Amino acid sequence: MKKVFYDIENFEEEEEEEEEENNSSNRKKNKYQHKTGALLFLIDAREKMFKLQLTENKCAMLCCLESIRNTIRKKIFNEEKCYCGVMLLGTSQNNNPLNLDNIFIIQDFKLLGAKHILKIDEIIEDVKNFSYENKFGFESFSLGDAFWLSMHIFREKSQQLNKSILFLTNDDDGVTDQNNDYNRAMTSAKDMKKNHIFLDVIQLGESFDTDKFYSKLLKASQDNVNYVHSKPVSSLKEIENRMNKINFKHVTLVKLPFVIGEDFQIGISIHFLAKKVKLPFKVKLSKSTNERVYTKMQMFETETGTVVNDDDILKSQIVGQKEITFNLPELKMISESGKIELRLLGFKPASVITLENFIKPCAFIYPDDYTYKGSSVFFAAFLNRCIAKQVVPICTLCLRKTSACRFVALIGQNECSDSIVGRDLRQGFVVFFLPFAEEVRPYEDVSTKRAEPEQVEIAKKFIKKLKFKYNVECFQNPRLKAHWSAIEALALDLPEPEETNDSTYPNYELMSARAGDLAKRFTEAVYPNDYDPEIYGAPKKSKSSAGKSSKPGPAIDIKNVEELIKAGEASFSFIK
């Protein structure tokens, strides 16, 4: 069979769609691949949780359920795939696979969906209508049994998961039996550390004393012996902030080897601090069964109608007036930029990294002892010396085989605390992407008239009045928010979508109230009555010659021109 040639550029979009559909089935398992998120919520559902009133005049149990509901909604919107389960501890009814006493699983450990939200809404209504006690009851529970059941649920899943357990309680004692239950809980915490399961406790109530029991429990479950527990929370907003920061901090995007030399490397995990969120892509469904339809592209030869195999397809590219052909294996080899790794090249002074070099959002790396033991020891020493010497390591970073290799600078960051989370900013390296030479463009230095000292002072006061502390959660994409609210209304069978407000639109009333008369004073100082933009402003750009309108030329006789061309008497300038 003869070879079939196709142009390379015409196949780029088709290959991307086909690769996106078959990516999950063809992905090879390795120790550096991205792990799916898995989160278990454990709620202390004893009578104390209903008596404790938080700042919103709501009981602690109701605040926990509402915060879990809002967290699940955000995870559905932000994560493509995530497992989640919710269980109540301290109920008189039992519902769990191991048939343990006083543990009721209200939501099975499955992929997130609308059923999770509907089930939690049902429990919230029971709490509001005071029918919870008749339905579930109150009893004491064993914390060791709850942790054992959680680890059993994680073991039931065969795929690799980024496992986390979040326990919400207002009881600082933690255990009912100081000997048996205490030992079982501490043993389970050590087992979680061996099985790479992250455990955290959200302490409810200002009088919660973490040092009684939970500080020892959390230190036994953490890799860092210097772990500092977080402060208790007393409001719904604080609970949601704790949940968001815990989920954000412990979701690893990818794990890579950090190659220091030819025969020495350590394991690291990389986290992207900002990621572009896109609208979900369309999925083709069957009209009769409403099930997903998968497409497969098959090529046929136009002359004979026979099936064209992949081995018979050659793709071409014209380079230097020559047609160069490639088969599919050769194209895959061309797209592979190198090994998936972070490789050290050298060091530069920290002063050479400026904001002018910013091209894309930064990433963050932590040491990973699970792939290479002792990585955290070298990582800590390497970080301390880089900060002390005020240097930044220059490296090459390749995240995937088909992604382009980039030059990056590792900016050291020390550990600092936060009022809600004890270690909001952990120590590590910020991955700063460096531009290539073609990405650095020169700019013209336009000379303008400098502002007067009086104008500068008024501008400083004006900016100070309108200045506020930036928080990324205060600004949401209105298009994404409206899109997801419509989908949520269909999934939860709501009468109408939730009303969305455009948070990017300026609040002119608040700005006017805060600025006062400074806006008028600033306008009078910068734009006086005799203001002339031709004098004070920047020089106008000269119009390009292509934009000038040319005068219409004389009428041209087409037949006469054709005769001159055939006779060879017409010059190039005449034809033009």
N, C-alpha and C positions, 0 to 999 in steps of 0.2 A: 504494500500500500504506500502511496506517495505521501510525503510529509505535507502537513497543512501549516501555513504561515499566518500569523496574526500579529498585529501591531501591539507592542507592550502597553502603550498608554491607554488603549481601549479596554483593557482588562483590569485596571486598577480597582474600580468601584465594584465590579462583579466579584473579584477575589475577596475584597473586604467583607461583603455580605455573606459569602459562603464560609469564610473563616469564622465570622461571628457566630453562625449557627452551629458549626461543628467544633467550636473551641472547647466546649465542656467535655466532649467525648474523646477528643484527641490530645488533651493536655496530659503530659507525662508527669508522674509523681516524682518529686525529689525533695530533699530536705530544705530547700530554699523557697518552695512555692508558697503563694499566698494562702492563708488559712481562712475558712469561713467563720464568721462570728457566731458565738454560742453563749447565751446569757440565761441564767436561772435566777429568778426573783424568789427569795424566801421571806415571808412576812410573818412576824410574830402576831398571831391572831387571838391572843388571850384577852381577858376582860380589861387589863390595864391599858391596852391600846385604844379602847373605846372611852375610857375615862379621861385620858390626857388630852387637854384642849390646847391647840397651837394658836398662833397669832391670828389666823383667819376665822377664829371661832368655829373651827372644825376639829373633830377628833383626829388623833394621829392615824387611825386606821383608814379613815376617809381620805386623808392627805396622801397616804402611801399609795392607795389604789388609783387616785387621780394622777399622781406623778408617774406611776408605772404606765398608765394609759397614754399620757402625753409622750413619754419616752418611746413607747412602741410605735406611736404614730410617726415620730421623727425618724426612727430606724427604718420603717417601711419606705419612707420617702427618700432617705439618704443612702441606704444600703441595698444592693441588688439582691443579696441572699443573706439571711441571718436566722439562726434557730433561737427560739425563746420558749421558756416555760415559767409558770407561776404556781407556787404551792403555799398553802396556809399551814402554819404550825401552831398546835395547841387547840385543835378542834376535837369534839367528841366523836365525829364521824371520820371514817378512814376511806381514802381513795388513792392508792399507790400500788405499783407493781410488786413491791416486796411485802405488802400487807403489814406495814409498821403502824404502831398505835399513834393516834392523834396527829396524823399528817394527811392533809387533803389536797390533792393536785387539782386545781380548778382549770388549768390550761396545760395540755400535754406539750411535751418538748417537740415542737414541729417548726417548720418554716413560718415566718411571720405572715399573717394575713388578717382578713376582716374578722375571722372568728375570735382571734385574741381580743380585739377591742370590744366585740359584742358580749363576750363572756365577762369581761371586767366591768362593763356597763351594768350587767345584770347584778353583779355583787355590789356595786356602788348603790344601786337602787335598794337592795336589801338592807344596806347599812343606813340609808336615809329613812327608810320606812320602818326601822327598828324590828325587822323580821330576820335579821342575821342569826341571833341567838337560837331561835327556834329551828333554823335550818341547819346550822353547823354545830352550835354549842361551844362550851369552853372547857378545856382540860389542860393539864401540864403536858410538856413534851420533852423529849431527849434531843439535845442539840447534836450529839454524836450520831444519832440515827438519821437526822436530817442531812448531815454532811455525807454520811455513808450512802443514802439514797441518791443524793446529787451526783456523786461519783459513779454510781451504778448507771444512772441515766446517761451520763457522758460516755461511758464505756459501750453502751448499746449502739452508738453511732460509729460506723466503720471509718468514715472519712476524717481527715485531719481538721480539727476545730480549734479556734482561739477561745478557750474556755474561761468563763468568768462566773462567779457566784456573788450575788449582792443580797445581804441579809439586813432587813430593816426591823429594828426593835427599840423599845424604850426601857427594857429591863437590863440594868448594868450588872446584875449577878450572873446571868447567862446560863447557869447550870442549876438543876434542882438538887442533884446528889453531888456533894463536894468531892467525893472519891471516885466512884464509878463513872458518872457522866462527865466529870472533869477530864479524867484520863482518856476517855473515848473521844471527846472533842479535840483534845490536844493531839492525839494520834491521828485523827482524821485531817487536822490542819497540816501535819507533817507529810501525810500521804498526798495532800493537794500540792504541796511544794514539789514532791517527786514526780507527780503526773502533770506538772505545768498548768495547774488550775489557779487562777487568780481569785483571791477571796478579799472582800471588803465589807465593812459593817457601817451602815448609816445609823448613827446614834440620835435618837429623837428625844428632845427635851433638854432644856438648859441645865438641869440638875444631873444629867447623865455623867457618871464617873467611869471613864474608860479604863482607868488604872486597876479597877477591881479585878477584871477578868479579860476583857477583850484586847487590851494592849499586848498581853502575853500570847493570846491566840493569834493575833495578826502578825506578830514578829515570828512565830513558829511557821506561818504559812508563806512568808516573804523570803526572797533571796537576799535582800539587803538587811544585814543585822542592825543597821542604824535607822531602821524604818521608824518614822514619826507618824503616829496616828492623827487623823483629822479631828476637827472640833465638832461638837454636837450641833445639830440643826434644830430650828424651832419654827419653821414656816414652810409652806408648800413650794415657794420659789427656791428656797435653799436646798430642799430635797431634789428638785429637778436639776439645779445647777450641779449638785454632787453627782447625780446620775450621768449627766451629759459629759462632765469632765472625766469621770472614770471610764466611760465607754470610749471617749476620744483618745485617752492616753494609752489604752491597752489594746487598741486595734492595730495590728502590724500589717502594713501593706505588702512588704516583701522582705525576705532575709537573704543577705549576700555575704560572701567572704570578703574581708578587708585584707588585701595582699600588701604586706609591709615590705617584704623582700622576696627573693627567689624561693627560699625554703621556709618562709614564716608567714602565717596568716591567722586572723582571728575571725570569729563570727559576729555579725552585726545585724540588727533589724532596722529597717528604714520606715519612717512615718512621714507622709505628706501633710503639712499643716493646713494647706488650702488646696481644694480640688474643684475644678469646674464641673458644675452639675448640669446635665443636659436633660431635655425632655425624653421620656422613655420612647424607644423606637416602636413602630407599629408591628403588630403580630397578626399574621394571616390566620383566620379561623374558618372552619368548615361551616357552611350555611345550614346543614342538616343537623350535625351533632354538636356544633359550637366548640369543637376541639381544635387545638393548634395544628396547622398544616405546615409541613416542612417542604421546602423546595430543593430540587436537585437539578443542576444544569447538565445537559447531555448534548454533545455536538455531533452533527451529521454532515457528511460530505455532500455538497450541492449536486454533483454530477451523478453519483451512484446511489446516494442515500444510505450508505453504510455508516456504522457508528465509528466515530473517531476516538481512539484511545488517547490517554494522556501522553504515552510515549511517542505518539505520532504528531504531537503539537509542538511547533517551534515558534517562538516569539522573536520578533526582529526589532531592531533599532538602527536608524540611519545615523552614522557618525562619520564625518569627513567624506561625505558623498559615497560611503560604502555601507552596505546593508549587513549588519552583524546579527547572527541568529543565536538564540539560547534555547535550551530545553528547560523543562520545569525544575529538575534537580539543580541545574546551574543557576537558575533564577533564585532559588532558595539559598544557595550558597552566597550569592551576591548580596542578598538582603541581610545576611548574618554579619553583624559588625564586629563580633568578637565574643570573648567569654563574659558571662554574667558575673560581674565583680566590681569592687571598688579598689583601684590600684593606686598606691602612693607614688608620686613622681618627684616631689621635692617640697621645699618650704619657701615662703615669701613673708616679708613683714606684714603685719596686720594693717598697716596704714595704706597699703596699696589697694585694698578693697573699698570701693566707694559706691555710693548710691547710683552713680551714673552707669555702673556695670550691671544693674538689675535688669533681667530679661524675663524671668518667670518666678512663680512662688517657690519659696525655699522648702526644703525637707529637713528632717531631723533623724539622727541615728543614735541608737542605744547599743550597748554590747549584748551579745547573745551567747550565753554559756551552754545552751542546749546543743548547738552544732559543734562548738569547740570549747572544751573546758578550760577555764582560766582566762577567757576573753575579757571578762569584766576587770580583772586585775591589771592586765596590760592597758586596757582602754582608759582606766582611771589615771594611771601613771602618765600615759601619753597625753591625756587631756590637761593634766596639771602642768606638765612641762611646756605645752604649747601656750597656755595662758600666762605662765610665768615669763617665758621668753618673748611673748607678744608676737607670735608668728602664726601663720595659717598654713596647714598642709594643702598642697595642690595635688589633685588626684584626677583620674579618669573614672567615670561612672557609666556602667552599662546595665540597665535594669532588665532588659529582655534581649533575646537573640536578634529580633527584628528591629529593635529600637536603635537610634543613633547614639554613638558614644559621645559623651559630653565632658568638658573640663569643668571641675568644680573646686571650690575652696571650702575647707572645713573651718568654721568659726567657732571657737570654744565658748561654752556657756556654763557658768557656775550655777549651783543649785540655789533656789530662792523659794520662800514660803508664800502661801496665800491665806487669806482670812477664812476661806471655806475649806479648801483642800490643803492639807499640811504641806505637800510638796507639789505645788501647781506647776512650777517650771523645774524639771529635773536637769541634772548636769548631763552634758553631752555635746555633740557637735551639730551646728546648723549647717546644712549643705547649701551653699550659695553657688548657683549656676553661673558660670562665666561665659561671656559672649565671644564668638569668633570675630576675626578682624572685619569680615564683611558685614557684621551686625552692628558695628560701631560706626555711626554716620557723623560726618562733620556738620557743624551748624554755624550760621552766620551770626556774628556779634553785632547786633543792631544798636547803634548809639542813640540814646534818648536823653531827654532832659531829666536830671536827678531831682527827686522830691525835696522840698524844703523841710527843715527840722520840725516845724510846726505840723506839717502834714504827716510826717512819720509818727509823731507822738499821738495825734488823733487816730491814726490807723491802728496803732498798737492798742489803744484803749477800746476801739471798736472791735477788733479781733478778739480781745480778751473777754468781752461781754458775750460774744457768740461762740466761744470755744467750749467744747464739752469732751468728756472722756469717750473715746471710740470703743464701741462694742459691736462685734460682727453680728451678734444675734439681734441687734436693733434694726438691721436692714435686711430685708428679705426680697428675693426676686419676685416681683408682682406677677409675672407671667407663670413662673413655676408654681407659685402659691395658688393662683386661680385654677391652674390645670389640675393640681393634686386635690384641691377641694371639690372639684367636679367629680373626679374619680372616687373620692371618699364618699360623696353623697350617693353614688350609684352602688358602691360596695356595701355600705351600712344601711341602705334603704332609707335615707333621710328625705324629708319633704322637699328641701332645697339646699343647694350648696352653702357652705359657710361664707358669710360676707368677708371679702378680703379688702384690706386697706393698703394703699400704696405707701409704704414706709419711706420710699426714696423721695417722695414729694416734700418740698420744704414747708415747714410750719411758719408761715409768715406772721401770724398773730403772736406766737411766742417770741419770734425774733424781734418784732417791733417792741414788745413789752420789755425784753431784756436790754435792747440797745438804747431805748429812750431817744433823747435828742442827739445822740452821737452820729446817727445816720445823716441827719440834716447838716450837722457841723462838718462831717467828713465830705459831704457833697459840696458845701460852700468853699471848703479849703482846697479841694482838688480841682473842682470845676468852677472857677470864678465867673463873674458876669462877662468878662472880656475873653473867655476861653475860646481859642481857635484850634480845632484839631489839626489843621495844617502846620501849626507852629509847635504845639505841645506834643502831638502824637507822633507815632512812628511814621517814617516815610512810606508813601504808597508804593506798592509793587508795580513795576512797569508791565504793561500788557504785552503778552507774547505776540510775535509776528503772526502766529497761526490764528490768533483770535481776531486780527484786523480784517475788516470786510473789504474785499477787493472789488474794483469796479468791473462791471460786466464788459467783456471784450466784444469785438465785432462778430457778426454772424459767420458761421463756418459752413462751407459747402462740403458735405460728407462725400459726395460722389467725386468731387475734384480731388479730395484728399486721398481716396482709394486709388485713383488713377496715378497720382504722384508716387504713392508707396509701391505700386506694382512696377512702375517704370524705374524705381530706385533713385528718384530725384529728391525725395523728402528726407531731410536731416532729422536727427534725434530731437534737437531743440525745437524744430518746427512741429513735429508730432506731439511733443509734450505741451 
